[in-house]
Amino acid sequence: SDEARAKFVATTLTVSMEKFDNYFGKCTTKFAVGDEPTVADFQVYAYIDTCLLLDGGHALLDKYANVKQYLKKISEIPEIKDYIVQSHAQLPINNKVAKFGGKVINKP
């Protein structure tokens, strides 16, 4: 629902963005854990990018310059840049059963 999405952006996403922004602001390397991109960078990029889809026009990103700069660095890697412009990278989140407020079912 729009209400659940707005709540997620205002709480969870905002807290995550603040943490990432602080980390990248203190980071002395080009990428998250070194001067070359690692699998960690692609996971962080995918997480932030997916979450920002819920923020509509990415207005929240404008508040976090360090995160914005980090995303730009990743998206400018030639292979990633090529992938982003491909049509399958432009599709919406595809997990039709994913929703806010889902219940965890513990199996015995």
Chimera marker file (.cmm) of the C-alpha trace (Angstrom):
<marker_set name="trace">
<marker id="1" x="0.000" y="0.000" z="0.000" r="1" g="1" b="0" radius="0.5"/>
<marker id="2" x="1.037" y="3.605" z="-0.425" r="1" g="1" b="0" radius="0.5"/>
<marker id="3" x="0.861" y="4.070" z="3.337" r="1" g="1" b="0" radius="0.5"/>
<marker id="4" x="3.217" y="1.149" z="3.996" r="1" g="1" b="0" radius="0.5"/>
<marker id="5" x="5.608" y="2.394" z="1.327" r="1" g="1" b="0" radius="0.5"/>
<marker id="6" x="5.641" y="5.911" z="2.796" r="1" g="1" b="0" radius="0.5"/>
<marker id="7" x="6.272" y="4.495" z="6.270" r="1" g="1" b="0" radius="0.5"/>
<marker id="8" x="9.155" y="2.364" z="4.958" r="1" g="1" b="0" radius="0.5"/>
<marker id="9" x="10.750" y="5.372" z="3.245" r="1" g="1" b="0" radius="0.5"/>
<marker id="10" x="10.319" y="7.598" z="6.316" r="1" g="1" b="0" radius="0.5"/>
<marker id="11" x="11.712" y="5.051" z="8.765" r="1" g="1" b="0" radius="0.5"/>
<marker id="12" x="13.701" y="2.061" z="7.546" r="1" g="1" b="0" radius="0.5"/>
<marker id="13" x="15.046" y="3.557" z="4.329" r="1" g="1" b="0" radius="0.5"/>
<marker id="14" x="15.926" y="6.880" z="5.933" r="1" g="1" b="0" radius="0.5"/>
<marker id="15" x="17.848" y="5.128" z="8.726" r="1" g="1" b="0" radius="0.5"/>
<marker id="16" x="19.680" y="2.920" z="6.208" r="1" g="1" b="0" radius="0.5"/>
<marker id="17" x="20.550" y="5.875" z="4.002" r="1" g="1" b="0" radius="0.5"/>
<marker id="18" x="21.926" y="7.798" z="6.990" r="1" g="1" b="0" radius="0.5"/>
<marker id="19" x="24.127" y="4.837" z="7.938" r="1" g="1" b="0" radius="0.5"/>
<marker id="20" x="25.377" y="4.347" z="4.392" r="1" g="1" b="0" radius="0.5"/>
<marker id="21" x="25.999" y="8.082" z="3.993" r="1" g="1" b="0" radius="0.5"/>
<marker id="22" x="28.029" y="8.192" z="7.211" r="1" g="1" b="0" radius="0.5"/>
<marker id="23" x="30.017" y="5.116" z="6.172" r="1" g="1" b="0" radius="0.5"/>
<marker id="24" x="30.810" y="6.410" z="2.693" r="1" g="1" b="0" radius="0.5"/>
<marker id="25" x="31.681" y="9.812" z="4.150" r="1" g="1" b="0" radius="0.5"/>
<marker id="26" x="34.357" y="8.188" z="6.342" r="1" g="1" b="0" radius="0.5"/>
<marker id="27" x="35.474" y="5.620" z="3.769" r="1" g="1" b="0" radius="0.5"/>
<marker id="28" x="39.046" y="6.169" z="2.592" r="1" g="1" b="0" radius="0.5"/>
<marker id="29" x="38.811" y="3.793" z="-0.360" r="1" g="1" b="0" radius="0.5"/>
<marker id="30" x="37.191" y="4.277" z="-3.749" r="1" g="1" b="0" radius="0.5"/>
<marker id="31" x="34.604" y="1.558" z="-3.147" r="1" g="1" b="0" radius="0.5"/>
<marker id="32" x="32.963" y="0.071" z="-0.050" r="1" g="1" b="0" radius="0.5"/>
<marker id="33" x="35.844" y="-2.188" z="0.990" r="1" g="1" b="0" radius="0.5"/>
<marker id="34" x="38.725" y="-1.344" z="-1.312" r="1" g="1" b="0" radius="0.5"/>
<marker id="35" x="39.922" y="0.561" z="-4.321" r="1" g="1" b="0" radius="0.5"/>
<marker id="36" x="38.491" y="-2.011" z="-6.711" r="1" g="1" b="0" radius="0.5"/>
<marker id="37" x="34.819" y="-3.024" z="-6.789" r="1" g="1" b="0" radius="0.5"/>
<marker id="38" x="33.930" y="-6.255" z="-4.989" r="1" g="1" b="0" radius="0.5"/>
<marker id="39" x="30.798" y="-8.354" z="-4.666" r="1" g="1" b="0" radius="0.5"/>
<marker id="40" x="29.960" y="-6.244" z="-1.596" r="1" g="1" b="0" radius="0.5"/>
<marker id="41" x="29.662" y="-3.168" z="-3.800" r="1" g="1" b="0" radius="0.5"/>
<marker id="42" x="27.201" y="-4.859" z="-6.114" r="1" g="1" b="0" radius="0.5"/>
<marker id="43" x="25.082" y="-6.065" z="-3.186" r="1" g="1" b="0" radius="0.5"/>
<marker id="44" x="25.039" y="-2.611" z="-1.575" r="1" g="1" b="0" radius="0.5"/>
<marker id="45" x="24.241" y="-0.969" z="-4.920" r="1" g="1" b="0" radius="0.5"/>
<marker id="46" x="21.395" y="-3.416" z="-5.598" r="1" g="1" b="0" radius="0.5"/>
<marker id="47" x="19.943" y="-2.930" z="-2.104" r="1" g="1" b="0" radius="0.5"/>
<marker id="48" x="20.001" y="0.867" z="-2.279" r="1" g="1" b="0" radius="0.5"/>
<marker id="49" x="18.758" y="0.960" z="-5.876" r="1" g="1" b="0" radius="0.5"/>
<marker id="50" x="15.844" y="-1.365" z="-5.094" r="1" g="1" b="0" radius="0.5"/>
<marker id="51" x="14.900" y="0.595" z="-1.984" r="1" g="1" b="0" radius="0.5"/>
<marker id="52" x="14.993" y="3.851" z="-3.918" r="1" g="1" b="0" radius="0.5"/>
<marker id="53" x="12.377" y="2.455" z="-6.299" r="1" g="1" b="0" radius="0.5"/>
<marker id="54" x="10.000" y="2.772" z="-3.361" r="1" g="1" b="0" radius="0.5"/>
<marker id="55" x="10.908" y="6.449" z="-3.002" r="1" g="1" b="0" radius="0.5"/>
<marker id="56" x="9.359" y="7.326" z="-6.340" r="1" g="1" b="0" radius="0.5"/>
<marker id="57" x="11.435" y="10.151" z="-7.739" r="1" g="1" b="0" radius="0.5"/>
<marker id="58" x="14.501" y="9.399" z="-5.607" r="1" g="1" b="0" radius="0.5"/>
<marker id="59" x="13.951" y="12.620" z="-3.638" r="1" g="1" b="0" radius="0.5"/>
<marker id="60" x="15.475" y="11.003" z="-0.561" r="1" g="1" b="0" radius="0.5"/>
<marker id="61" x="18.755" y="10.423" z="-2.391" r="1" g="1" b="0" radius="0.5"/>
<marker id="62" x="19.309" y="14.179" z="-2.740" r="1" g="1" b="0" radius="0.5"/>
<marker id="63" x="19.779" y="14.379" z="1.044" r="1" g="1" b="0" radius="0.5"/>
<marker id="64" x="22.696" y="11.927" z="0.997" r="1" g="1" b="0" radius="0.5"/>
<marker id="65" x="25.564" y="13.202" z="-1.144" r="1" g="1" b="0" radius="0.5"/>
<marker id="66" x="27.962" y="10.406" z="-0.173" r="1" g="1" b="0" radius="0.5"/>
<marker id="67" x="25.474" y="7.708" z="-1.156" r="1" g="1" b="0" radius="0.5"/>
<marker id="68" x="24.692" y="9.530" z="-4.388" r="1" g="1" b="0" radius="0.5"/>
<marker id="69" x="28.395" y="9.723" z="-5.249" r="1" g="1" b="0" radius="0.5"/>
<marker id="70" x="28.873" y="6.019" z="-4.417" r="1" g="1" b="0" radius="0.5"/>
<marker id="71" x="25.968" y="4.964" z="-6.643" r="1" g="1" b="0" radius="0.5"/>
<marker id="72" x="27.401" y="7.099" z="-9.437" r="1" g="1" b="0" radius="0.5"/>
<marker id="73" x="30.816" y="5.403" z="-9.123" r="1" g="1" b="0" radius="0.5"/>
<marker id="74" x="29.253" y="1.957" z="-9.380" r="1" g="1" b="0" radius="0.5"/>
<marker id="75" x="26.945" y="2.896" z="-12.243" r="1" g="1" b="0" radius="0.5"/>
<marker id="76" x="29.903" y="4.295" z="-14.215" r="1" g="1" b="0" radius="0.5"/>
<marker id="77" x="31.760" y="0.967" z="-14.264" r="1" g="1" b="0" radius="0.5"/>
<marker id="78" x="31.588" y="0.172" z="-18.005" r="1" g="1" b="0" radius="0.5"/>
<marker id="79" x="30.059" y="-3.300" z="-17.621" r="1" g="1" b="0" radius="0.5"/>
<marker id="80" x="27.495" y="-2.050" z="-15.101" r="1" g="1" b="0" radius="0.5"/>
<marker id="81" x="26.685" y="0.965" z="-17.257" r="1" g="1" b="0" radius="0.5"/>
<marker id="82" x="25.988" y="-1.354" z="-20.196" r="1" g="1" b="0" radius="0.5"/>
<marker id="83" x="23.787" y="-3.573" z="-18.020" r="1" g="1" b="0" radius="0.5"/>
<marker id="84" x="21.737" y="-0.669" z="-16.654" r="1" g="1" b="0" radius="0.5"/>
<marker id="85" x="20.734" y="0.504" z="-20.124" r="1" g="1" b="0" radius="0.5"/>
<marker id="86" x="19.549" y="-2.968" z="-21.136" r="1" g="1" b="0" radius="0.5"/>
<marker id="87" x="15.798" y="-3.409" z="-21.027" r="1" g="1" b="0" radius="0.5"/>
<marker id="88" x="15.781" y="-6.223" z="-18.455" r="1" g="1" b="0" radius="0.5"/>
<marker id="89" x="17.527" y="-3.979" z="-15.948" r="1" g="1" b="0" radius="0.5"/>
<marker id="90" x="14.659" y="-1.485" z="-16.234" r="1" g="1" b="0" radius="0.5"/>
<marker id="91" x="11.940" y="-3.887" z="-15.125" r="1" g="1" b="0" radius="0.5"/>
<marker id="92" x="10.146" y="-3.378" z="-11.801" r="1" g="1" b="0" radius="0.5"/>
<marker id="93" x="10.747" y="-5.538" z="-8.755" r="1" g="1" b="0" radius="0.5"/>
<marker id="94" x="9.520" y="-8.936" z="-9.836" r="1" g="1" b="0" radius="0.5"/>
<marker id="95" x="8.629" y="-10.779" z="-6.651" r="1" g="1" b="0" radius="0.5"/>
<marker id="96" x="4.839" y="-10.692" z="-6.822" r="1" g="1" b="0" radius="0.5"/>
<marker id="97" x="4.470" y="-12.187" z="-3.342" r="1" g="1" b="0" radius="0.5"/>
<marker id="98" x="6.710" y="-9.624" z="-1.656" r="1" g="1" b="0" radius="0.5"/>
<marker id="99" x="4.797" y="-7.126" z="0.423" r="1" g="1" b="0" radius="0.5"/>
<marker id="100" x="5.140" y="-4.917" z="3.443" r="1" g="1" b="0" radius="0.5"/>
<marker id="101" x="3.959" y="-6.430" z="6.698" r="1" g="1" b="0" radius="0.5"/>
<marker id="102" x="4.405" y="-10.002" z="5.514" r="1" g="1" b="0" radius="0.5"/>
<marker id="103" x="4.263" y="-12.707" z="8.156" r="1" g="1" b="0" radius="0.5"/>
<marker id="104" x="7.089" y="-15.130" z="8.842" r="1" g="1" b="0" radius="0.5"/>
<marker id="105" x="5.941" y="-18.725" z="8.944" r="1" g="1" b="0" radius="0.5"/>
<marker id="106" x="8.195" y="-20.910" z="11.042" r="1" g="1" b="0" radius="0.5"/>
<marker id="107" x="8.261" y="-24.495" z="9.854" r="1" g="1" b="0" radius="0.5"/>
<marker id="108" x="8.799" y="-27.218" z="12.472" r="1" g="1" b="0" radius="0.5"/>
<link id1="1" id2="2" r="1" g="1" b="0" radius="0.2"/>
<link id1="2" id2="3" r="1" g="1" b="0" radius="0.2"/>
<link id1="3" id2="4" r="1" g="1" b="0" radius="0.2"/>
<link id1="4" id2="5" r="1" g="1" b="0" radius="0.2"/>
<link id1="5" id2="6" r="1" g="1" b="0" radius="0.2"/>
<link id1="6" id2="7" r="1" g="1" b="0" radius="0.2"/>
<link id1="7" id2="8" r="1" g="1" b="0" radius="0.2"/>
<link id1="8" id2="9" r="1" g="1" b="0" radius="0.2"/>
<link id1="9" id2="10" r="1" g="1" b="0" radius="0.2"/>
<link id1="10" id2="11" r="1" g="1" b="0" radius="0.2"/>
<link id1="11" id2="12" r="1" g="1" b="0" radius="0.2"/>
<link id1="12" id2="13" r="1" g="1" b="0" radius="0.2"/>
<link id1="13" id2="14" r="1" g="1" b="0" radius="0.2"/>
<link id1="14" id2="15" r="1" g="1" b="0" radius="0.2"/>
<link id1="15" id2="16" r="1" g="1" b="0" radius="0.2"/>
<link id1="16" id2="17" r="1" g="1" b="0" radius="0.2"/>
<link id1="17" id2="18" r="1" g="1" b="0" radius="0.2"/>
<link id1="18" id2="19" r="1" g="1" b="0" radius="0.2"/>
<link id1="19" id2="20" r="1" g="1" b="0" radius="0.2"/>
<link id1="20" id2="21" r="1" g="1" b="0" radius="0.2"/>
<link id1="21" id2="22" r="1" g="1" b="0" radius="0.2"/>
<link id1="22" id2="23" r="1" g="1" b="0" radius="0.2"/>
<link id1="23" id2="24" r="1" g="1" b="0" radius="0.2"/>
<link id1="24" id2="25" r="1" g="1" b="0" radius="0.2"/>
<link id1="25" id2="26" r="1" g="1" b="0" radius="0.2"/>
<link id1="26" id2="27" r="1" g="1" b="0" radius="0.2"/>
<link id1="27" id2="28" r="1" g="1" b="0" radius="0.2"/>
<link id1="28" id2="29" r="1" g="1" b="0" radius="0.2"/>
<link id1="29" id2="30" r="1" g="1" b="0" radius="0.2"/>
<link id1="30" id2="31" r="1" g="1" b="0" radius="0.2"/>
<link id1="31" id2="32" r="1" g="1" b="0" radius="0.2"/>
<link id1="32" id2="33" r="1" g="1" b="0" radius="0.2"/>
<link id1="33" id2="34" r="1" g="1" b="0" radius="0.2"/>
<link id1="34" id2="35" r="1" g="1" b="0" radius="0.2"/>
<link id1="35" id2="36" r="1" g="1" b="0" radius="0.2"/>
<link id1="36" id2="37" r="1" g="1" b="0" radius="0.2"/>
<link id1="37" id2="38" r="1" g="1" b="0" radius="0.2"/>
<link id1="38" id2="39" r="1" g="1" b="0" radius="0.2"/>
<link id1="39" id2="40" r="1" g="1" b="0" radius="0.2"/>
<link id1="40" id2="41" r="1" g="1" b="0" radius="0.2"/>
<link id1="41" id2="42" r="1" g="1" b="0" radius="0.2"/>
<link id1="42" id2="43" r="1" g="1" b="0" radius="0.2"/>
<link id1="43" id2="44" r="1" g="1" b="0" radius="0.2"/>
<link id1="44" id2="45" r="1" g="1" b="0" radius="0.2"/>
<link id1="45" id2="46" r="1" g="1" b="0" radius="0.2"/>
<link id1="46" id2="47" r="1" g="1" b="0" radius="0.2"/>
<link id1="47" id2="48" r="1" g="1" b="0" radius="0.2"/>
<link id1="48" id2="49" r="1" g="1" b="0" radius="0.2"/>
<link id1="49" id2="50" r="1" g="1" b="0" radius="0.2"/>
<link id1="50" id2="51" r="1" g="1" b="0" radius="0.2"/>
<link id1="51" id2="52" r="1" g="1" b="0" radius="0.2"/>
<link id1="52" id2="53" r="1" g="1" b="0" radius="0.2"/>
<link id1="53" id2="54" r="1" g="1" b="0" radius="0.2"/>
<link id1="54" id2="55" r="1" g="1" b="0" radius="0.2"/>
<link id1="55" id2="56" r="1" g="1" b="0" radius="0.2"/>
<link id1="56" id2="57" r="1" g="1" b="0" radius="0.2"/>
<link id1="57" id2="58" r="1" g="1" b="0" radius="0.2"/>
<link id1="58" id2="59" r="1" g="1" b="0" radius="0.2"/>
<link id1="59" id2="60" r="1" g="1" b="0" radius="0.2"/>
<link id1="60" id2="61" r="1" g="1" b="0" radius="0.2"/>
<link id1="61" id2="62" r="1" g="1" b="0" radius="0.2"/>
<link id1="62" id2="63" r="1" g="1" b="0" radius="0.2"/>
<link id1="63" id2="64" r="1" g="1" b="0" radius="0.2"/>
<link id1="64" id2="65" r="1" g="1" b="0" radius="0.2"/>
<link id1="65" id2="66" r="1" g="1" b="0" radius="0.2"/>
<link id1="66" id2="67" r="1" g="1" b="0" radius="0.2"/>
<link id1="67" id2="68" r="1" g="1" b="0" radius="0.2"/>
<link id1="68" id2="69" r="1" g="1" b="0" radius="0.2"/>
<link id1="69" id2="70" r="1" g="1" b="0" radius="0.2"/>
<link id1="70" id2="71" r="1" g="1" b="0" radius="0.2"/>
<link id1="71" id2="72" r="1" g="1" b="0" radius="0.2"/>
<link id1="72" id2="73" r="1" g="1" b="0" radius="0.2"/>
<link id1="73" id2="74" r="1" g="1" b="0" radius="0.2"/>
<link id1="74" id2="75" r="1" g="1" b="0" radius="0.2"/>
<link id1="75" id2="76" r="1" g="1" b="0" radius="0.2"/>
<link id1="76" id2="77" r="1" g="1" b="0" radius="0.2"/>
<link id1="77" id2="78" r="1" g="1" b="0" radius="0.2"/>
<link id1="78" id2="79" r="1" g="1" b="0" radius="0.2"/>
<link id1="79" id2="80" r="1" g="1" b="0" radius="0.2"/>
<link id1="80" id2="81" r="1" g="1" b="0" radius="0.2"/>
<link id1="81" id2="82" r="1" g="1" b="0" radius="0.2"/>
<link id1="82" id2="83" r="1" g="1" b="0" radius="0.2"/>
<link id1="83" id2="84" r="1" g="1" b="0" radius="0.2"/>
<link id1="84" id2="85" r="1" g="1" b="0" radius="0.2"/>
<link id1="85" id2="86" r="1" g="1" b="0" radius="0.2"/>
<link id1="86" id2="87" r="1" g="1" b="0" radius="0.2"/>
<link id1="87" id2="88" r="1" g="1" b="0" radius="0.2"/>
<link id1="88" id2="89" r="1" g="1" b="0" radius="0.2"/>
<link id1="89" id2="90" r="1" g="1" b="0" radius="0.2"/>
<link id1="90" id2="91" r="1" g="1" b="0" radius="0.2"/>
<link id1="91" id2="92" r="1" g="1" b="0" radius="0.2"/>
<link id1="92" id2="93" r="1" g="1" b="0" radius="0.2"/>
<link id1="93" id2="94" r="1" g="1" b="0" radius="0.2"/>
<link id1="94" id2="95" r="1" g="1" b="0" radius="0.2"/>
<link id1="95" id2="96" r="1" g="1" b="0" radius="0.2"/>
<link id1="96" id2="97" r="1" g="1" b="0" radius="0.2"/>
<link id1="97" id2="98" r="1" g="1" b="0" radius="0.2"/>
<link id1="98" id2="99" r="1" g="1" b="0" radius="0.2"/>
<link id1="99" id2="100" r="1" g="1" b="0" radius="0.2"/>
<link id1="100" id2="101" r="1" g="1" b="0" radius="0.2"/>
<link id1="101" id2="102" r="1" g="1" b="0" radius="0.2"/>
<link id1="102" id2="103" r="1" g="1" b="0" radius="0.2"/>
<link id1="103" id2="104" r="1" g="1" b="0" radius="0.2"/>
<link id1="104" id2="105" r="1" g="1" b="0" radius="0.2"/>
<link id1="105" id2="106" r="1" g="1" b="0" radius="0.2"/>
<link id1="106" id2="107" r="1" g="1" b="0" radius="0.2"/>
<link id1="107" id2="108" r="1" g="1" b="0" radius="0.2"/>
</marker_set>
